[in-house]
């Protein structure tokens, strides 16, 4: 059963989602299901107390109120995923409330600070988030759901078939045949896969070389998410015991017969998609680039446009800018934390607004989810998807006062190099900054003075062991944003250019 944990998102699920994975039922997993019965008695009494207490001290447990009816745990969890690992959840469905536990208090503080500026919405309904009086969520193992291999639609429920029927729910991002093969091959030899769409749902039939492997995969994977907060696997046994595959292409594959034709009129696998889903990609399950995965989490949280739902370009509209201070370069530096900015245009007749073209839609969604509602030059900026497909450069000979700049070939793009460590270090704006590429002769005092001169109040500082990297903590997120804009790529001497990014750590 190696590799199961690669698929788990790391959340504890509620009783409305049957846990059919032995990993959740093992005494050493530290994970348990939460029965709706937990919401009765002491928890609901505590909840009434919390309704009266608006200013609880920071806690990694957050209290979420005014949730819409029939909200799923996945939707609640998605609110927290962009800020850190979600370790527990308790939903009080009769009260339209929930408790969400994050892995660290810092992640919870970042989440509360973010949503104090940007009202979170679930199913287009505004919800309210505050610190809970609870310091951790304790769940009752006695109420744990029991695994079930039954099916409500009459399909075979005994593990005598080596063929599984797979349905993908909440499919915000594409799931390909190759992704399924990579996930399911952890439990046995995958022989054949056929994918198709039925009732507007992506489905697949997958055949193992033996029924035991199929049973193991079903127990481990049913109900799991392929990506954070989306693409949920629903697995049953098929009535079929053998699949007849005629073509090897992006819709079907017989791994025992590589000589099969691609088939007339069948599209070949798109090269860019094949690259994104290659095993060498530095990502969750080797299947989705980290920028896409982060954008998927943000999209699932309902704060950003989903691919194909609202525009299909990577152009953002940023408004409420400080027109006296903002420049194309400052927008390039800030938005470049979340993607490779191609072009920036500050609008000639409305200089508090700008268009920013990112490298692709995923990067645009990621930047929007993290920067909408942040303070830049003392003003809370608004970031939305633009209807424009590209940012137009001024015509030759036309002077637009330097309001438009092309960064297409900038050497400062953080994500141009495949497999870059920058992919692993994408965090929401925070008061703590990560510094790298520090020259050996630079001291802590040198850096403190540098950041103080840029308008920051330095609260704490810590060198890493090799002294080439450091953490510096400022008094506010706004100060950190300002310092990052001013000091990223700052020449420290001898052509050492300081690298600055947001950190998830505190000092």
NORJOJO-V967435 format. One record per run of one state. SS is the DSSP state (H for helix, E for strand, C for the rest). FROM is the first residue (numbers start at 1). TO is the last residue. If there is no record, write none. Layout:
SS:FROM:TO
SS:FROM:TO
This chain:
C:1:3
H:4:6
C:7:13
E:14:14
C:15:21
H:22:25
C:26:33
E:34:34
C:35:35
H:36:39
C:40:41
H:42:52
C:53:60
E:61:65
C:66:72
H:73:81
C:82:85
E:86:92
H:93:95
C:96:96
E:97:102
C:103:104
H:105:117
C:118:120
E:121:122
C:123:124
E:125:126
C:127:127
E:128:131
C:132:140
H:141:143
C:144:162
E:163:169
C:170:176
H:177:187
C:188:189
E:190:198
C:199:200
E:201:208
C:209:210
H:211:221
C:222:224
E:225:227
C:228:229
E:230:237
C:238:251
E:252:254
C:255:270
H:271:276
C:277:283
E:284:284
C:285:287
E:288:288
C:289:289
H:290:300
C:301:314
E:315:319
C:320:327
H:328:335
C:336:340
E:341:346
C:347:353
E:354:358
C:359:360
H:361:371
C:372:374
E:375:376
C:377:378
E:379:380
C:381:381
E:382:385
C:386:403
E:404:406
C:407:420
H:421:424
C:425:431
E:432:436
C:437:443
H:444:453
C:454:457
E:458:463
C:464:469
E:470:474
C:475:476
H:477:487
C:488:490
E:491:491
C:492:496
E:497:497
C:498:498
E:499:502
C:503:507
